[in-house]
């Protein structure tokens, strides 16, 4: 092995290979794999969002209990998080502290599609979304990071021009050629 140059030795003095501080890489990879997140940046964006939610909840808790502004903020925040599907009920303000990256990832469109049995896996659902096979209400969605609210959950369907919709209708015996002529 060759001798290290001066600047290389200086750089190696700053790095401790024995006590190398690992980031939470295993947990991040586990979440990314479970919810089919394509980029690590998505995980960290959701992490920042959950930190912002917790910081807001902490600031609201610091207000006086009898303050009307505090009660309206508590009601509005819990209702907003409930409508988004991040907390199970809008009755308890303590549930706001339990919002994490997984609760946001569970509201992504591919995960909801897998839950509704529209795809065999979350990765397959992501492919369907990116290939424009999915519609939420009247809007065609091609972004797999789309967050589905509780109200929108019932509006997820196959797009009209989707080949998959055609195959599902054929399988169920409900296929009509007239619907696909347009």
C-alpha positions in Angstrom: 0.0 0.0 0.0 1.3 3.5 -0.8 2.0 6.1 1.7 -0.7 8.7 2.3 -0.1 12.2 1.2 -0.2 15.1 3.7 -3.7 16.3 2.9 -5.0 12.7 3.0 -3.6 12.2 6.4 -5.2 15.4 7.6 -8.6 14.4 6.3 -8.4 11.0 7.9 -7.6 12.6 11.3 -11.1 14.2 11.2 -12.9 10.9 10.6 -13.3 8.3 13.4 -13.9 5.0 11.7 -14.3 3.0 14.9 -17.1 5.1 16.4 -18.7 6.0 13.1 -22.1 7.6 13.8 -24.7 5.8 11.8 -27.8 7.6 10.9 -31.2 5.9 11.1 -30.6 4.2 7.8 -32.1 0.8 8.5 -35.4 2.4 9.6 -35.5 4.7 6.6 -34.9 1.8 4.2 -37.6 -0.3 5.9 -40.2 2.5 5.5 -39.1 3.2 2.0 -39.5 -0.5 1.0 -42.8 -1.0 2.8 -44.5 2.0 1.2 -42.5 1.9 -2.1 -41.1 5.4 -1.7 -38.9 6.0 -4.8 -36.6 8.6 -3.3 -35.1 9.1 0.1 -36.0 12.8 -0.2 -39.7 11.9 0.1 -39.1 10.2 3.5 -37.2 13.3 4.7 -39.9 15.6 3.4 -42.5 13.6 5.4 -40.3 13.7 8.4 -40.0 17.5 8.2 -43.8 17.7 7.9 -44.4 15.5 11.0 -41.9 17.6 12.9 -43.8 20.8 11.9 -47.0 19.2 13.0 -45.5 18.3 16.4 -44.0 21.7 16.8 -47.3 23.3 16.1 -49.0 21.0 18.6 -46.4 21.9 21.2 -47.0 25.6 20.7 -50.7 25.2 21.0 -50.3 23.2 24.2 -48.2 26.1 25.6 -51.1 28.5 25.3 -53.5 29.0 28.3 -56.1 26.3 28.7 -59.0 28.9 28.9 -57.9 30.8 25.8 -60.5 30.7 23.0 -57.8 30.9 20.4 -56.3 27.7 21.9 -59.5 25.8 21.7 -60.2 26.9 18.1 -56.7 25.9 17.1 -57.0 22.5 18.8 -60.3 21.9 17.0 -59.1 23.0 13.6 -55.8 21.1 13.8 -57.4 17.8 15.0 -60.2 18.2 12.4 -57.6 18.8 9.6 -55.5 15.8 10.6 -58.6 13.6 10.9 -59.8 14.7 7.5 -56.4 13.9 6.0 -56.5 10.5 7.7 -53.4 11.0 9.8 -55.2 10.5 13.2 -58.0 7.9 13.9 -60.4 10.3 15.7 -60.8 14.1 16.0 -61.7 13.9 19.7 -58.3 13.6 21.4 -55.6 16.2 20.9 -52.9 13.8 22.3 -53.1 11.8 19.1 -51.5 14.7 17.2 -48.2 13.9 18.9 -48.4 10.3 17.4 -48.3 11.5 13.8 -45.3 10.0 12.1 -43.9 9.3 8.7 -45.7 6.0 8.4 -49.1 7.6 9.0 -48.4 10.0 6.1 -47.2 7.2 3.9 -50.3 5.2 4.7 -52.3 8.0 3.0 -50.4 7.8 -0.3 -52.4 6.7 -3.3 -50.6 3.4 -4.0 -51.0 2.3 -0.4 -54.7 3.1 -0.4 -55.0 1.2 -3.7 -53.3 -1.8 -2.2 -55.7 -1.6 0.8 -58.7 -1.5 -1.5 -57.4 -4.6 -3.3 -56.9 -2.7 -6.6 -53.3 -3.9 -6.8 -51.3 -6.9 -5.5 -48.6 -4.8 -4.0 -47.8 -1.2 -3.3 -45.1 -1.3 -6.0 -47.6 -2.5 -8.6 -50.0 0.2 -7.5 -47.2 2.8 -7.9 -46.7 1.6 -11.5 -50.4 1.9 -12.2 -50.5 5.4 -10.9 -47.5 6.5 -12.9 -48.9 5.0 -16.1 -52.1 7.0 -15.7 -54.5 4.1 -15.0 -56.0 5.8 -11.9 -58.5 8.5 -11.4 -59.4 10.2 -8.1 -62.9 11.7 -8.6 -62.6 13.4 -12.1 -58.9 14.0 -11.8 -56.4 11.7 -13.5 -53.5 11.2 -11.1 -50.0 10.3 -12.3 -48.0 11.2 -9.1 -47.6 8.3 -6.7 -47.0 10.7 -3.9 -50.6 11.9 -4.0 -52.1 12.1 -0.5 -55.6 10.7 -0.4 -58.0 12.3 2.1 -60.8 10.3 3.8 -63.4 11.9 1.5 -61.4 11.0 -1.6 -60.9 7.4 -0.6 -64.2 6.3 -2.0 -63.6 8.1 -5.3 -60.6 6.1 -6.5 -61.4 4.3 -9.7 -59.7 3.1 -12.9 -59.4 5.8 -15.6 -61.8 5.4 -18.5 -59.1 4.7 -21.1 -57.3 2.1 -18.9 -56.7 -1.3 -20.3 -56.8 -2.7 -16.8 -60.4 -1.4 -16.3 -61.3 -3.2 -19.5 -59.8 -6.5 -18.3 -61.5 -6.2 -14.9 -64.9 -5.6 -16.5 -64.4 -8.5 -18.9 -63.5 -10.7 -15.9 -66.6 -9.7 -14.0 -68.8 -10.1 -17.1 -69.8 -6.4 -17.2 -67.8 -5.4 -20.3 -69.7 -3.3 -22.9 -68.0 -2.4 -26.2 -70.1 0.8 -26.5 -68.4 2.3 -23.4 -64.9 1.9 -25.0 -65.7 3.2 -28.5 -64.9 6.8 -27.6 
